[in-house]
């Protein structure tokens, strides 16, 4: 079962603020696994601080947005003609079996880990036979 579906929406926000007009976003790499009644979603966000990270949920759409620290972006000169991504954005739809009220998040060493619990009604149970 797929507990999240990564959506392929534009990488830039639909209504950017004036300072975001020239900002490009990259979809971060992520890995998902199920462990007991919980699902773990690990998202790679190198160069991101907790202060610049936003995780939101609207209905079943989970959105992760983060700005990279500017000091970490200036580590080496680049001679590319296009602009480097200034941050990350990931949108994922939760499976109906996931409990939107039971989500926790932790950022450690550039990896955001989301722990999403399965709804009680979706968990396996043994049916007694009369």
Backbone as ProteinMPNN parsed JSONL, in Angstrom:
{"seq_chain_A": "XXXXXXXXXXXXXXXXXXXXXXXXXXXXXXXXXXXXXXXXXXXXXXXXXXXXXXXXXXXXXXXXXXXXXXXXXXXXXXXXXXXXXXXXXXXXXXXXXXXXXXXXXXXXXXXXXXXXXXXXXXXXXXXXXX", "coords_chain_A": {"N_chain_A": [[0.839, -1.176, 0.0], [0.529, 2.199, -0.798], [1.251, 4.869, 1.175], [1.627, 7.541, 0.92], [1.341, 9.843, -1.761], [3.366, 11.36, -3.955], [2.94, 14.492, -5.263], [2.985, 16.064, -8.471], [3.402, 18.988, -8.797], [3.869, 22.436, -9.795], [7.191, 23.616, -9.181], [7.569, 26.068, -8.006], [5.933, 28.306, -5.727], [2.355, 28.911, -6.04], [1.391, 31.591, -5.75], [3.668, 33.674, -5.427], [5.447, 35.711, -3.06], [6.793, 39.094, -3.289], [9.596, 38.879, -2.683], [9.994, 36.224, -3.232], [9.801, 35.941, -5.926], [11.932, 35.377, -7.718], [12.837, 32.984, -6.782], [13.787, 29.612, -6.882], [12.661, 26.278, -6.456], [13.476, 23.012, -5.357], [12.465, 19.633, -5.638], [12.825, 17.616, -2.914], [14.742, 14.605, -2.246], [13.239, 11.609, -1.049], [12.323, 8.999, 1.262], [10.312, 6.252, 2.08], [8.87, 4.133, 4.55], [7.186, 1.393, 6.154], [6.533, 0.629, 9.499], [5.412, -1.45, 11.825], [2.456, -0.072, 13.028], [2.997, 2.385, 12.057], [4.113, 4.872, 9.722], [7.052, 5.936, 8.22], [8.49, 8.782, 6.895], [11.221, 9.925, 5.367], [12.939, 12.797, 4.573], [15.308, 14.375, 2.628], [16.945, 17.285, 3.404], [19.327, 19.084, 2.984], [21.294, 21.742, 4.33], [19.264, 23.166, 5.53], [17.617, 24.914, 8.121], [15.775, 24.537, 11.195], [14.212, 26.772, 11.65], [13.647, 27.752, 9.126], [11.927, 25.985, 8.026], [8.812, 24.609, 7.063], [6.054, 22.641, 7.755], [3.021, 21.574, 6.651], [-0.493, 20.704, 6.689], [-3.261, 20.29, 4.742], [-6.422, 19.27, 4.48], [-5.962, 16.328, 2.921], [-3.487, 16.859, 1.921], [-0.149, 17.029, 2.342], [2.382, 19.311, 2.913], [5.721, 20.215, 2.539], [7.988, 22.709, 3.017], [10.989, 24.482, 2.601], [13.647, 26.759, 3.194], [16.947, 27.133, 2.102], [19.898, 27.738, 4.008], [21.562, 30.747, 3.458], [24.34, 31.073, 3.786], [25.345, 28.541, 3.443], [24.847, 28.13, 0.816], [26.739, 29.566, -0.534], [29.157, 28.187, -0.743], [30.842, 27.412, -2.874], [31.984, 28.719, -6.004], [29.811, 29.084, -8.763], [29.343, 28.448, -12.206], [27.15, 28.298, -13.747], [24.461, 29.016, -16.0], [21.846, 29.103, -15.16], [19.731, 29.691, -12.273], [20.523, 28.524, -9.006], [18.697, 26.22, -6.913], [16.982, 27.657, -4.214], [15.715, 26.56, -2.159], [13.533, 23.931, -0.898], [10.671, 22.03, -1.866], [7.997, 19.926, -1.223], [5.171, 18.067, -2.002], [2.67, 15.939, -0.872], [0.12, 13.508, -1.012], [-1.823, 12.136, 1.525], [-2.672, 8.773, 2.264], [-6.001, 7.525, 2.707], [-6.073, 5.828, 4.945], [-4.272, 6.866, 6.72], [-3.72, 8.714, 9.718], [-4.443, 11.966, 10.114], [-4.272, 13.463, 12.41], [-2.291, 12.378, 13.887], [0.561, 12.98, 13.433], [4.001, 13.446, 13.574], [7.037, 15.383, 13.605], [10.563, 15.598, 12.995], [13.672, 17.191, 12.742], [16.881, 16.391, 11.903], [20.324, 16.46, 11.403], [20.067, 17.372, 8.726], [17.984, 15.851, 7.731], [14.591, 15.462, 7.518], [12.272, 13.801, 9.41], [9.2, 12.357, 9.232], [6.668, 11.002, 11.153], [3.947, 9.094, 10.743], [0.936, 7.969, 11.853], [-1.125, 5.074, 11.476], [-4.645, 4.946, 10.96], [-6.773, 3.79, 13.565], [-8.964, 2.27, 12.76], [-8.046, 1.189, 10.398], [-6.158, -0.661, 10.991], [-4.88, -4.015, 11.237], [-6.895, -6.583, 12.55], [-8.025, -9.279, 14.593], [-10.715, -11.307, 13.847], [-13.201, -12.65, 15.792], [-14.449, -15.995, 15.761], [-17.585, -17.377, 15.91]], "CA_chain_A": [[0.0, 0.0, 0.0], [1.231, 3.474, -0.812], [0.606, 5.717, 2.168], [1.688, 8.913, 0.42], [1.537, 9.981, -3.191], [4.049, 12.618, -4.227], [2.27, 15.185, -6.359], [3.886, 16.727, -9.412], [2.924, 20.339, -8.999], [4.987, 23.328, -10.11], [8.158, 23.715, -8.088], [7.472, 27.378, -7.375], [4.623, 28.494, -5.135], [1.446, 29.479, -7.006], [1.314, 33.046, -5.614], [4.871, 34.051, -4.682], [5.596, 37.066, -2.551], [7.801, 39.794, -4.102], [10.963, 38.377, -2.47], [10.08, 34.862, -3.733], [9.58, 35.967, -7.366], [13.042, 34.758, -8.436], [13.285, 31.817, -6.035], [13.46, 28.314, -7.455], [12.59, 25.225, -5.454], [13.781, 21.66, -5.825], [11.775, 18.59, -4.89], [13.869, 16.85, -2.228], [14.611, 13.153, -2.291], [12.602, 11.097, 0.161], [12.229, 7.547, 1.393], [9.188, 5.895, 2.943], [8.804, 2.735, 4.977], [6.191, 1.093, 7.175], [7.059, -0.099, 10.65], [4.247, -1.715, 12.673], [1.312, 0.735, 12.609], [3.485, 3.72, 11.718], [4.822, 5.082, 8.479], [8.158, 6.88, 8.35], [8.85, 9.466, 5.666], [12.492, 10.629, 5.566], [13.113, 13.761, 3.488], [16.639, 14.983, 2.671], [16.904, 18.743, 3.302], [20.631, 19.618, 3.374], [21.416, 23.196, 4.38], [18.02, 23.749, 6.036], [17.486, 25.015, 9.577], [14.412, 24.342, 11.684], [13.504, 28.05, 11.542], [13.237, 28.006, 7.739], [11.177, 24.808, 7.6], [7.38, 24.611, 7.332], [5.325, 21.426, 7.416], [1.605, 21.88, 6.824], [-1.433, 19.706, 6.203], [-4.574, 20.825, 4.4], [-7.19, 18.079, 4.121], [-5.03, 15.197, 2.851], [-2.268, 17.304, 1.234], [0.969, 17.353, 3.216], [3.341, 20.161, 2.198], [6.975, 20.523, 3.223], [8.693, 23.8, 2.338], [12.167, 24.889, 3.361], [14.629, 27.641, 2.557], [18.317, 26.776, 2.467], [20.674, 28.812, 4.632], [22.335, 31.42, 2.405], [25.776, 30.872, 3.971], [25.703, 27.233, 2.916], [24.74, 28.183, -0.634], [27.887, 30.271, -1.08], [30.367, 27.424, -0.467], [31.749, 27.429, -4.018], [31.486, 29.492, -7.137], [29.144, 28.316, -9.806], [29.405, 29.127, -13.496], [25.978, 27.903, -14.504], [23.661, 30.143, -16.455], [20.561, 29.121, -14.478], [19.863, 29.923, -10.836], [20.506, 27.355, -8.136], [17.533, 26.208, -6.04], [17.181, 28.316, -2.923], [14.997, 25.807, -1.147], [12.899, 22.677, -1.257], [9.231, 21.944, -1.69], [7.469, 18.594, -1.484], [3.745, 17.922, -1.725], [2.3, 14.531, -0.869], [-1.238, 13.204, -0.563], [-1.879, 11.037, 2.477], [-3.645, 7.712, 2.035], [-7.106, 7.657, 3.667], [-5.813, 5.045, 6.157], [-3.371, 7.608, 7.597], [-4.388, 9.578, 10.696], [-3.851, 13.304, 10.02], [-4.092, 14.013, 13.756], [-1.171, 11.681, 14.531], [1.779, 13.191, 12.655], [5.062, 14.159, 14.285], [8.157, 15.719, 12.722], [11.847, 15.857, 13.642], [14.754, 17.528, 11.822], [18.182, 16.055, 12.481], [21.406, 16.267, 10.436], [19.612, 17.624, 7.364], [16.932, 14.912, 7.332], [13.31, 15.627, 8.198], [11.573, 12.528, 9.542], [7.795, 12.467, 9.602], [6.092, 9.764, 11.646], [2.513, 9.182, 10.492], [0.277, 6.768, 12.362], [-2.254, 4.526, 10.747], [-5.901, 5.046, 11.705], [-7.126, 2.586, 14.321], [-9.911, 1.486, 11.954], [-7.345, 0.579, 9.27], [-5.194, -1.648, 11.48], [-5.303, -5.403, 11.204], [-7.442, -7.115, 13.791], [-8.49, -10.658, 14.494], [-12.172, -11.417, 13.952], [-13.541, -13.889, 16.488], [-15.366, -16.906, 15.073], [-18.587, -17.913, 16.86]], "C_chain_A": [[0.888, 1.244, 0.0], [0.536, 4.399, 0.168], [0.726, 7.186, 1.845], [1.885, 8.857, -1.084], [2.157, 11.339, -3.426], [3.374, 13.254, -5.429], [3.296, 15.914, -7.211], [3.312, 18.092, -9.753], [4.11, 21.234, -9.309], [5.906, 23.491, -8.913], [8.147, 25.064, -7.406], [6.078, 27.543, -6.793], [3.681, 29.198, -6.107], [1.323, 30.999, -6.932], [2.506, 33.523, -4.795], [4.814, 35.49, -4.194], [6.668, 37.765, -3.38], [9.211, 39.255, -3.913], [11.125, 36.947, -2.992], [9.984, 34.8, -5.254], [10.679, 35.241, -8.129], [13.579, 33.511, -7.742], [12.851, 30.545, -6.747], [13.526, 27.272, -6.349], [12.862, 23.884, -6.11], [12.95, 20.686, -4.995], [12.837, 17.719, -4.235], [13.663, 15.35, -2.401], [13.995, 12.688, -0.979], [12.506, 9.578, 0.093], [11.12, 7.247, 2.383], [9.263, 4.423, 3.319], [7.736, 2.601, 6.061], [6.844, 0.267, 8.265], [5.929, -0.231, 11.659], [3.057, -0.902, 12.173], [1.717, 2.155, 12.221], [4.192, 3.724, 10.373], [5.862, 6.159, 8.711], [8.448, 7.463, 6.966], [10.088, 10.291, 5.968], [12.748, 11.493, 4.337], [14.466, 14.443, 3.652], [16.524, 16.485, 2.424], [18.251, 19.338, 3.721], [20.642, 21.147, 3.332], [20.189, 23.905, 4.904], [18.039, 23.779, 7.556], [16.022, 24.845, 9.95], [13.573, 25.61, 11.518], [12.987, 28.311, 10.133], [12.369, 26.887, 7.167], [9.71, 24.933, 8.003], [6.789, 23.295, 6.868], [3.863, 21.73, 7.679], [0.754, 20.762, 6.229], [-2.769, 20.389, 5.966], [-5.368, 19.691, 3.78], [-6.226, 16.902, 4.093], [-3.713, 15.561, 2.167], [-1.225, 17.785, 2.24], [1.982, 18.147, 2.395], [4.542, 20.433, 3.085], [7.67, 21.588, 2.392], [9.836, 24.268, 3.203], [13.057, 25.787, 2.525], [16.011, 27.191, 3.023], [19.01, 27.981, 3.073], [21.575, 29.432, 3.575], [23.833, 31.211, 2.561], [26.224, 29.529, 3.403], [25.602, 27.199, 1.395], [25.984, 28.778, -1.274], [29.199, 29.508, -0.881], [31.339, 27.376, -1.634], [31.121, 28.22, -5.149], [30.832, 28.563, -8.148], [29.156, 29.132, -11.091], [28.226, 28.726, -14.377], [25.165, 29.124, -14.876], [22.302, 30.201, -15.781], [20.775, 29.285, -12.973], [19.774, 28.605, -10.072], [19.256, 27.385, -7.274], [17.864, 26.839, -4.696], [16.493, 27.555, -1.793], [14.363, 24.557, -1.728], [11.393, 22.784, -1.058], [8.776, 20.552, -2.09], [5.997, 18.601, -1.112], [3.407, 16.451, -1.856], [0.875, 14.376, -0.361], [-1.19, 12.003, 0.365], [-2.941, 10.033, 2.06], [-4.766, 7.868, 3.064], [-6.918, 6.857, 4.96], [-4.884, 5.754, 7.141], [-4.173, 8.559, 8.483], [-3.748, 10.966, 10.656], [-3.627, 13.966, 11.379], [-2.885, 13.401, 14.466], [0.077, 11.76, 13.661], [2.772, 13.934, 13.535], [6.231, 14.357, 13.328], [9.405, 15.999, 13.542], [12.888, 16.121, 12.561], [16.071, 17.249, 12.521], [19.176, 15.777, 11.36], [20.926, 16.397, 8.989], [18.555, 16.664, 6.847], [15.7, 15.17, 8.188], [12.629, 14.272, 8.218], [10.164, 12.793, 10.026], [7.32, 11.085, 10.014], [4.583, 9.929, 11.548], [1.879, 7.875, 10.933], [-0.883, 6.359, 11.47], [-3.512, 4.689, 11.602], [-6.189, 3.714, 12.389], [-8.032, 1.679, 13.485], [-9.239, 0.768, 10.783], [-6.374, -0.522, 9.702], [-5.775, -3.066, 11.42], [-5.832, -5.825, 12.574], [-7.929, -8.529, 13.542], [-9.991, -10.646, 14.743], [-12.496, -12.719, 14.666], [-14.577, -14.7, 15.699], [-16.292, -17.51, 16.124], [-18.929, -19.342, 16.515]], "O_chain_A": [[1.88, 1.31, 0.725], [-0.65, 4.686, 0.009], [0.012, 8.007, 2.422], [2.516, 7.94, -1.61], [1.543, 12.364, -3.128], [3.251, 12.633, -6.485], [4.346, 16.328, -6.721], [2.806, 18.317, -10.852], [5.253, 20.826, -9.104], [5.454, 23.502, -7.768], [8.681, 25.187, -6.303], [5.125, 26.97, -7.321], [4.136, 30.002, -6.921], [1.163, 31.641, -7.97], [2.373, 33.755, -3.593], [4.217, 36.361, -4.826], [7.393, 37.095, -4.115], [9.964, 39.175, -4.884], [12.251, 36.488, -3.181], [10.077, 33.713, -5.825], [10.385, 34.549, -9.103], [14.661, 33.033, -8.08], [11.7, 30.412, -7.163], [14.339, 27.369, -5.429], [12.518, 23.659, -7.271], [12.756, 20.889, -3.797], [13.668, 17.138, -4.933], [12.554, 14.887, -2.669], [14.205, 13.299, 0.069], [12.595, 8.969, -0.973], [11.003, 7.914, 3.411], [9.664, 3.58, 2.518], [7.427, 3.552, 6.779], [7.602, -0.664, 7.997], [5.529, 0.754, 12.28], [2.681, -1.025, 11.007], [0.861, 3.027, 12.075], [4.782, 2.73, 9.948], [5.575, 7.182, 9.333], [8.628, 6.728, 5.995], [10.023, 11.251, 6.735], [12.772, 11.0, 3.209], [14.743, 15.025, 4.7], [16.063, 16.912, 1.365], [18.309, 20.04, 4.731], [20.08, 21.763, 2.427], [20.068, 25.12, 4.748], [18.423, 22.806, 8.204], [15.138, 24.994, 9.107], [12.369, 25.534, 11.274], [11.993, 29.016, 9.961], [12.109, 26.849, 5.964], [9.396, 25.312, 9.132], [6.994, 22.879, 5.727], [3.494, 22.1, 8.793], [1.209, 19.986, 5.388], [-3.34, 20.992, 6.875], [-5.04, 19.206, 2.697], [-5.716, 16.509, 5.143], [-2.909, 14.68, 1.865], [-1.399, 18.81, 2.899], [2.392, 17.717, 1.317], [4.397, 20.832, 4.241], [7.913, 21.393, 1.201], [9.675, 24.436, 4.412], [13.202, 25.602, 1.316], [16.213, 26.902, 4.202], [18.736, 29.119, 2.69], [22.281, 28.713, 2.867], [24.545, 31.173, 1.557], [27.355, 29.396, 2.935], [26.201, 26.337, 0.752], [26.255, 28.517, -2.447], [30.261, 30.13, -0.855], [32.549, 27.307, -1.416], [29.902, 28.369, -5.237], [31.25, 27.422, -8.349], [28.999, 30.353, -11.066], [28.3, 28.806, -15.603], [25.172, 30.134, -14.172], [21.652, 31.246, -15.817], [21.87, 29.045, -12.464], [19.038, 27.696, -10.455], [18.786, 28.468, -6.926], [18.917, 26.571, -4.119], [16.671, 27.874, -0.618], [14.61, 24.175, -2.872], [10.91, 23.525, -0.202], [9.125, 20.057, -3.161], [5.618, 19.08, -0.044], [3.8, 15.793, -2.819], [0.472, 15.032, 0.6], [-0.592, 10.978, 0.038], [-3.997, 10.416, 1.557], [-4.507, 8.302, 4.187], [-7.543, 7.177, 5.972], [-4.721, 5.3, 8.273], [-5.173, 9.133, 8.053], [-2.619, 11.13, 11.119], [-2.868, 14.93, 11.479], [-2.501, 13.865, 15.539], [0.592, 10.738, 13.206], [2.427, 14.933, 14.167], [6.4, 13.606, 12.368], [9.332, 16.56, 14.635], [12.983, 15.376, 11.585], [16.35, 17.792, 13.59], [18.913, 14.963, 10.475], [21.335, 15.62, 8.126], [18.257, 16.658, 5.653], [15.754, 15.106, 9.416], [12.427, 13.659, 7.17], [9.955, 13.377, 11.089], [7.545, 10.107, 9.3], [4.006, 10.802, 12.196], [2.24, 6.803, 10.447], [-1.522, 7.18, 10.812], [-3.45, 4.582, 12.827], [-5.885, 2.648, 11.854], [-7.879, 0.458, 13.506], [-9.812, -0.171, 10.232], [-5.832, -1.236, 8.859], [-6.982, -3.275, 11.537], [-5.277, -5.464, 13.612], [-8.209, -8.915, 12.407], [-10.474, -10.059, 15.711], [-12.108, -13.79, 14.198], [-15.463, -14.14, 15.055], [-15.832, -18.086, 17.11], [-19.748, -19.962, 17.194]]}, "name": "protein", "num_of_chains": 1, "seq": "XXXXXXXXXXXXXXXXXXXXXXXXXXXXXXXXXXXXXXXXXXXXXXXXXXXXXXXXXXXXXXXXXXXXXXXXXXXXXXXXXXXXXXXXXXXXXXXXXXXXXXXXXXXXXXXXXXXXXXXXXXXXXXXXXX"}
